[in-house]
Amino acid sequence: MAHSAGQLHIGLLGCGTIGSGVFHLIRKNAAGLADAAGREMVLARILVKELEEPRPFPVDRTRMTTDQSEVLDDEEIDIYIELMGGIDPALSYALKVLGRGKPLVTANKELIARHGRELMEAAAAGGTVIRFEAAVGGGIPLIRPMEESLGGDNVEKIMGIVNGTTNYVLTRMSAEGITYEKALSEAQKLGYAEADPTADVSAGDAASKMAILCSIAFKAGFTADQVYREGIQKVSPDDIENARELGYAVKLLAIAERDGGGVSARVHPTMVPLDHPLASITGNFNAIFVMGESVGDLMFYGQGAGSLPTATAILGDVVDISRNPGKQAAARRSYWSKPGEVKPIEDVETRFYTVLRVVDRPGVLAKIAGVFGDNSVSLESVVQKGIGDSAQIVLITHKVVERNFQSALKGLKELEVVLEIPSVIRVESGRE
Ligand SMILES: NC(=O)c1ccc[n+]([C@@H]2O[C@H](COP(=O)([O-])OP(=O)(O)OC[C@H]3O[C@@H](n4cnc5c(N)ncnc54)[C@H](OP(=O)(O)O)[C@@H]3O)[C@@H](O)[C@H]2O)c1
């Protein structure tokens, strides 16, 4: 396609949910985008797998091809947007265009969380830039504020809801008292959860996002496999009810903080106080709390996924690249080459909610308290509920090193008065 000086030619790699949203917005908001970017945006070439595949938004078929070289080698393209997802072939295509000195915008969290270092180095070597605002928090401006607006501060802690599917499931469990399985199947029917929800419910998606946020906040290359993760599959309606009685909501939180010389990074179901802003984030929304040494507390909130919110973030990156070409040289992110160091989960200190099903007879509580005491675990609250021959003890510990808590759990399981330990959930006040 012939190129005029006032145009920005875009090569789109992938045109599914997000890619067709990008096409739609470029068409719908053409004048505003041209104003913001300083050039008319033209979707010059679009790479797909199947030409006949139905698209969520109508797309001009004449620009589409299934031949990657027609897009990747097109000299007239100024900037690439990768929206295929996955690693192969997204990684090799990304490395190729960066190697040719072309800027790349992507929403691919897996790619950045697993191959960030390679990609940042390829961008620097090519004298160009890679941007990925849409990879964390969908439409929420988060990466650029953290990189630029907070450039003069030190981030101390990040705590957020970065997966809309699991937040939807937990919200429904909380509102209706329904099981995890029922809430998940409802989310699937409404299109809020994929047919294979594993990446969401087992916290893999959130761990990738956490790795990206850690890299930016703590200025080193963190990868998804360094982030400790636990999914929401074991959270029960009883846990949600107990949490409410104790003044908490159960959320899948991604938490990272400077901890001594290192960084702790984890994603797991977490009880947060009902008056904490994250407790009120319902449905499929995302919210990320960032605590800076100087700026204090910030919260970013909005649609963490979906075609048009995510496409908006993509186009924001394109606008930024177009209007600030000089910034590309500065935004090298050389720190990504330094491997990030994560504190093992066993050394992390947190509070725990635990439910014990025990034999209902005198002296049981003393035995349990003894095991906790032997492992230096002190208890903040203990509530006992009788249920027939057995009783349920719901307790919350004070802050304790994970290793000690796990050792106490092991000791409890060996007591003949403890029948079962159905639940263990970490507790955050948000101010620790
Ligand atoms: N969906 C969301 O809400 C959301 C939010 C934030 C970030 N993201 C990220 O955005 C990216 C895209 O997600 P999506 O939901 O738009 O995915 P999608 O609907 O599955 O679309 C993927 C597109 O890539 C094309 N494609 C896949 N493999 C290809 C290959 N080998 N060669 C050529 N084209 C190929 C597909 O072609 P065909 O159409 O011909 O099959 C399709 O157009 C992912 O990295 C995802 O993690 C998604």
The ligand as a Tripos MOL2 file, in Angstrom:
@<TRIPOS>MOLECULE
LIG
   48    52     1     0     0
SMALL
NO_CHARGES

@<TRIPOS>ATOM
      1 N1         -9.4600  -11.1280   24.9080 N.am      1 LIG1
      2 C1         -9.1520  -10.2560   25.8760 C.2       1 LIG1
      3 O1        -10.0260   -9.7270   26.5690 O.2       1 LIG1
      4 C2         -7.7070   -9.8550   26.0950 C.ar      1 LIG1
      5 C3         -7.4010   -8.8610   27.0620 C.ar      1 LIG1
      6 C4         -6.0730   -8.4670   27.2410 C.ar      1 LIG1
      7 C5         -5.0800   -9.0660   26.4840 C.ar      1 LIG1
      8 N2         -5.4040  -10.0340   25.5650 N.ar      1 LIG1
      9 C6         -4.3200  -10.6230   24.7820 C.3       1 LIG1
     10 O2         -4.4780  -10.2080   23.4240 O.3       1 LIG1
     11 C7         -3.9720  -11.2200   22.5560 C.3       1 LIG1
     12 C8         -5.0550  -11.5790   21.5360 C.3       1 LIG1
     13 O3         -6.1870  -12.0780   22.2220 O.3       1 LIG1
     14 P1         -7.5720  -12.3260   21.4790 P.3       1 LIG1
     15 O4         -8.5710  -12.5660   22.5630 O.co2     1 LIG1
     16 O5         -7.8340  -11.2550   20.4950 O.co2     1 LIG1
     17 O6         -7.2690  -13.7070   20.7280 O.3       1 LIG1
     18 P2         -8.1070  -14.3800   19.5350 P.3       1 LIG1
     19 O7         -9.4880  -13.8530   19.5010 O.co2     1 LIG1
     20 O8         -7.8890  -15.8360   19.6670 O.co2     1 LIG1
     21 O9         -7.3610  -13.8680   18.2140 O.3       1 LIG1
     22 C9         -6.1150  -14.3480   17.8200 C.3       1 LIG1
     23 C10        -5.8690  -13.9160   16.3690 C.3       1 LIG1
     24 O10        -4.5540  -14.3070   15.9920 O.3       1 LIG1
     25 C11        -4.6190  -15.0460   14.7660 C.3       1 LIG1
     26 N3         -3.5660  -16.0670   14.8090 N.ar      1 LIG1
     27 C12        -3.3450  -16.9690   15.7860 C.ar      1 LIG1
     28 N4         -2.2780  -17.7360   15.4710 N.ar      1 LIG1
     29 C13        -1.8400  -17.3080   14.2850 C.ar      1 LIG1
     30 C14        -0.7950  -17.7020   13.4260 C.ar      1 LIG1
     31 N5          0.0080  -18.7170   13.7270 N.pl3     1 LIG1
     32 N6         -0.6280  -17.0290   12.2640 N.ar      1 LIG1
     33 C15        -1.4420  -16.0150   11.9300 C.ar      1 LIG1
     34 N7         -2.4470  -15.5790   12.7130 N.ar      1 LIG1
     35 C16        -2.6570  -16.2290   13.8600 C.ar      1 LIG1
     36 C17        -6.0060  -15.6390   14.7080 C.3       1 LIG1
     37 O11        -6.3350  -15.8590   13.3560 O.3       1 LIG1
     38 P3         -7.7930  -16.4270   12.9030 P.3       1 LIG1
     39 O12        -8.7610  -15.3870   13.3390 O.co2     1 LIG1
     40 O13        -7.7180  -16.5480   11.4480 O.co2     1 LIG1
     41 O14        -7.9390  -17.7170   13.6440 O.co2     1 LIG1
     42 C18        -6.8230  -14.5360   15.3600 C.3       1 LIG1
     43 O15        -7.1900  -13.5680   14.4240 O.3       1 LIG1
     44 C19        -3.5420  -12.3710   23.4700 C.3       1 LIG1
     45 O16        -2.1600  -12.2590   23.7240 O.3       1 LIG1
     46 C20        -4.3430  -12.1270   24.7430 C.3       1 LIG1
     47 O17        -3.6830  -12.6540   25.9020 O.3       1 LIG1
     48 C21        -6.6820  -10.4360   25.3580 C.ar      1 LIG1
@<TRIPOS>BOND
     1     1     2 1
     2     2     3 2
     3     2     4 1
     4     4     5 ar
     5     4    48 ar
     6     5     6 ar
     7     6     7 ar
     8     7     8 ar
     9     8     9 1
    10     8    48 ar
    11     9    10 1
    12     9    46 1
    13    10    11 1
    14    11    12 1
    15    11    44 1
    16    12    13 1
    17    13    14 1
    18    14    15 2
    19    14    16 1
    20    14    17 1
    21    17    18 1
    22    18    19 2
    23    18    20 1
    24    18    21 1
    25    21    22 1
    26    22    23 1
    27    23    24 1
    28    23    42 1
    29    24    25 1
    30    25    26 1
    31    25    36 1
    32    26    27 ar
    33    26    35 ar
    34    27    28 ar
    35    28    29 ar
    36    29    30 ar
    37    29    35 ar
    38    30    31 1
    39    30    32 ar
    40    32    33 ar
    41    33    34 ar
    42    34    35 ar
    43    36    37 1
    44    36    42 1
    45    37    38 1
    46    38    39 2
    47    38    40 1
    48    38    41 1
    49    42    43 1
    50    44    45 1
    51    44    46 1
    52    46    47 1
@<TRIPOS>SUBSTRUCTURE
     1 LIG1         1 GROUP 0 **** ****
